[in-house]
Amino acid sequence: MRPMLAPGIIAAAEDRADKTGFGADRALIAAGAVGEDDYLRALGAATRVAFEPLDRVSRDRCPLSDERLIDAAAAGLLPLIEGDGLRLVVAPRGQATRRLLRLVDDDPAQARRFCFTSAARLNGFVLRHASQAIAARAAERLAQVWPMLSAAPSAKRGTRWPVLAAGLLTLAAAAAAPGITLLACELMLAAVFLAWLGLRLFCATLEQPGPPPMAGGGDDTLPVYTVIAALYREAASVDGLLSALERLDYPREKIDLIIAVEADDRETRAALAARIHRLPVTVIPVPSGGPRTKPKALNVALPFAHGTFATVYDAEDRPEPNQLRRALQAFAAGDDNLACVQARLCIDNTGDSWLARGLR
């Protein structure tokens, strides 16, 4: 890249690589100094490794099943049949480029056994040829693997009979003694309300400890963090959300930002395409088909995630800049049973109505 960019840009990228522990190529791409396609084409020209755009590659050339093809996106590796053998398409990230260069230096003939492509092009290939499998996995896999954790309708219908019997008894009681039934319902609802109010009052009396001081450690020790947001008809929220995410105090080279958008939501996708991003953004179109829910959209995005940790935001979220570092601190302080942390929520809807402003 040295002949293509100013010396100052190269020096800044090298400095970022020293601080973050990532390659200078990632620093250049994350800073917007060069596109990933342009970088990989230049890298291929310097090493005699071909660049594969994947635009005209047919599905028949990939020997993987649809399920394995989905996993290829996360691995960054795609085998293609070429003649009597295979050629490996690589979307390099992290330190992968350096390892490939060492391989070619040791044996130049290896350059013919693989080719480069960008992560966006590899994602596009997977989405074009495995969209139905992605949608099916996103909607059905949890119910198949962990049915007790899924909200999908259960195949066992025995639990419906007690509910139906309770409903019939309530209707019979209302018909036989409407006044007493109404009074009983009012008492039960009042008990639930008072219990909920008592819980909130009790929690209000608890002392809230302040956040612990941030642990030390340089940016080179931080893992890659995947940030996922699922948007649907949120074109007006795109700029505010991305502006907040761009203020995160975390190395941009180590933020894997994924926006999942319904495939037919043209307005939101147009807003994402029109905006100038200060972070590399991966836009994943969610294949059509029910259910059209946020969990399904997030499940569609997960196979394309590269991070060691992941976080989920809504279109209206405006996270504190140090939130990712705080989350890592919480995970480091917890044990192996800690799988998820929740940030404190501060709801601000004062712009919605005069009532919300008055209550604020």
N, C-alpha and C positions, 0 to 999 in steps of 0.2 A: 504493500500500500504506500510505501514511501514516495514513489514517483507521482502518485495521484493526489497526495495531500500535503498541506503546508507543514514544515518542520515543527511548528508550535503545536499543531493538532496531534501529531505523532507523539511528541514529548508528553503532552497532557494525557494521552491514552496510556502510555507506558507508566506514568505516575499513578494513574487510576488502577492499572493492573497490579502494581506493587501493593497498593493499599487494600484492594479487595480480594486478592488472590485469584482473580480471573484473568483470562488472556486480554491483551490489548485489543484484540479483534472485537470482543464483547463490549469493551468500553467505547470503541468507535461506533458500533451499531447502536448501543443504548443512548449515546449522545446525539444520534442522528447525523453524525459526520459522514456516514456512508450507509447505503442500504445493504441488507444481508445478501441479496442477489448479486449486487455489484462486487461485494467483498469476495464471495465464493467464486464468481467468474474470474476475478483477478488471481485468487489463490489457485484455481485450477489451471490457469494459463502459466503460472510460475512453476507448477509441479507436474504438468502434463496429465493432470487428472481432469476428466471431462465433467462438465456441468450438465445435469439432467433436469430440465424444467418440468417433466412429468405431465405436460399438457396433453400429449398425444399417445401416452402409454396406455394400452388396453388392459383391462382387468385380467385377461388370459395370461399375461406375462408374469403375473405375480402368483407364485404357487401357494401362498398362504390362504387359509380359510378366512371367512369374514371375521370370526372371533379373533384369530391371530393377527389379522390385518389391523384391527382396532388397536391392539397392543403395540403395533409397529410405530404408531404416532408417538407414544411415550418413550419408546426405546430410541427413536431417531434413526432406525435402520429398516430398509425395505429391500428384500431380495427380488430381483427380476431375472427372468429367463432370457438368456442371450445365446443363441446358437445351441450348442450342446451343454453349456454350463450356466453358471449363475453370475450375475454382477450385483454387487451390494451398493445400494443407494444410501448415502450417509448424509444426515442433517446434523453437522457437528455443533456441539455446544460445550461450554466449560473448557476443560483441558483436552477435549477430544481432538481438536485440530492439531495440537502439538504431537499427540501420539500418532496420528496418521502421517504427519510429516516425517517423524522418525522412522516409521515403517517404510515409507517410500525411499528415504535416504539409505536405509540398510539394504533394500532390494527394489530398485527402480521398476522391475517388472510387475511389482504389486500394484502400480498405478493403473494398470489396465483392468484390475479386478474389482474396482469400486469407482464410484463417481459421487460428486457433491450435489446436493440440492438444499434449498432453504426449508426451515421448519414450516413456513406458511405453505409452500408448495407440497410438502409431504402431507400436511394436514388436509389440504384440498383434495389430494388423491384419495386419502382414506375416507373423507366425507362423501366424495362422489361415488365411490364403489362399495361402501359399507354403511350407508346412511340408515337403511332399514334395520340392520343388525345393531347399530348404535342406539336407535330409538327403542328397539325391543329390549336391549340390555338395560337402558336407562329406566324403562317403565316396569320391567318384570323381574330383574335379577334379584332385588332385595327380597321379594316375595318367595322366590325360589330357594335362595340360600338361607335367609333368616326370616321365615314367615312370621315369627313372633314379633319382629321389629317393624313389620310392614303394615300399612293401613289398607292394603288391598283386601278385597272381599275374600273371606276364608272359604275354602272348599267344604269345611265342616259347617253344617247348618244347625247343629244341635243347640247352639247358644241362642238361636232365635226364639225357641219355644218359651224359655223363661221370660224373655222380654215381652213376647206376645201375651202370655198368661197374665203378667203384671198389668199390661195395658187393658186387657179385658176386665180384670178385677176392679181397676180404677173406674172404668166406664160403668160397670155394674153398681159400684158404690155411689157414683154420682147420680145415677138414675134412681136408686133406692133412697138415698138421703143426701140431697144436693147441698143443704146447708152445712151439715157436719163435714162433708167431703171438702167443701170450699174452705171451711175453717181450718181443717187439717193441713191443706195445701198452703194456706197463708202462714200457719205456724212453722211449717218446715222451711219455707222460703225465708221467713224472718230469722230462723235459727242459722241458716247458711249465711245470710247477710251479716248477722252479728258476729259469727265466728270469723268471717273474712275481715270485718272491721277490726275486731280484736287483734287478729294477727298483724294487720298493718300498723296498729298503734303500738304493739309490742316491738315490732321491728324498728319503729321510729325512735324508740328509747335506746336501742343498742348503739354502742360507740363504734364509729366507723374508723378503723385505722387508716392512716395515710399510706400512700404507696411507698414501698421500700426504695432505697436509692438504687439507681441503675447500676448493674454490674459492669465491671470493666471489660476490656477486650476490644481488639481492633475489628474493622470491617472484614478483614480476611478470615475471621473465625465464624462469620455469620453464614448460615445455610441459605440456599435458594428458597424463597417464599412465594408460593402461588397465591395470587389474589384473584378471586372469582366473583363476578357480579352477573346475575341473570336479569336481563331487561326485557320488558314487553310493553310496547307503546310508551316508551320513556324518552322520546327524542328531546323533550324539553329539559330533561334531567342529565343528559349526557355530559354537558360541559361542567356543571357543578360537581358531579361525581368524579370525573377524571381530574379536575383541578384539585380536589381534596386528596385523591390518591397520589397525585404528583407531589404533594407536600409531605408525604410520608418520609420520615427520617430513616431511610434504609437505602443501601446502595442500589441504584437503579439497575445495575448489571445483574443483581440478584433478585429482582422482582419479576416474577412470571405472571403478567397481568392478562387474564382471560375474560372476555365479555361474551356471554352466551345470549344470543338473540334469536327469537323465533324466525324461521326462514322467510315467512311472509310479512314480517314487520319491516317494510321497506323504509318507513320514515326514520326509525331508530338506526337502522344500518346506514342510511344516508347521512344522518347526523354524525355517526362515528367516522365515516369516510371523509366527511368535510372538515373535521376538526384536525388541527395540527397538534400532534401528540408529543409530549416531552418524556414519555415512557413508551417502550415498545409494547404494542397492544395486539393480542391475538383475538380476532373475532371469530367465534364459532357459531354458525347458523344451526339452530336446533331443528332437526328434521320434523316434518309435519306428522301428525298422529297423536291420538290421545294417550294419556291425559295431558292437557296443556297446563302444566303446573310448574312452580319454581323448583321443587325437588327433581323433577324429570330434567329440566334444563341444566341444573347443576350436575346431574349424573352424566349428561351428554358431554359436559365440559371436562369432567374428571380424567378421561383417558388421554387428554391432551396436556395435562398438568405435568410440570417438570420439577416442582418444588419438593423439598423434604417436609415442609409444613404447608398448610393451606388455610386460608381465611375466606369468609363469605361476607359480602356487603350487598345492601340494597341500594336502589337508585337514589334514595334520599339520605343515605348515610354520609356523615362528614367525620371520619375518624381523626382522633388526635394524632399528630405527627409521629409520636413515639409508640404508637399502639403495637406495632409488630415486635419491637424490641421488648415491650412489657410482656407480650404473650410468650416470647421465648424465655423470658425470665421466669414466668409462672410455670412453664413446662420443666425448666431446669430445676426448680424448687420442688416440684411434685414427684410422685413415684410412678411406677410403671402402670398404675391403674388410671392415671390422668390422661384422658384422650381428647378433651375439649375444654377451652376456656371461653368465658363470656365477658365482653367488655361492659362497663357500666353504660347505661343508656340515659341520655339527656334529651327528652322529647321537646322539640321546638316547633309548634304549629301556630305561632302567633300571627302569621300572615293568612291563616285560613278564614278567620271570621272575627267579628267584634267580641264575641263571647270568649274565644280563645285568648284574645289580647287582654280581656278583663281578668280572666282567671290567672293569667301569667303574672 
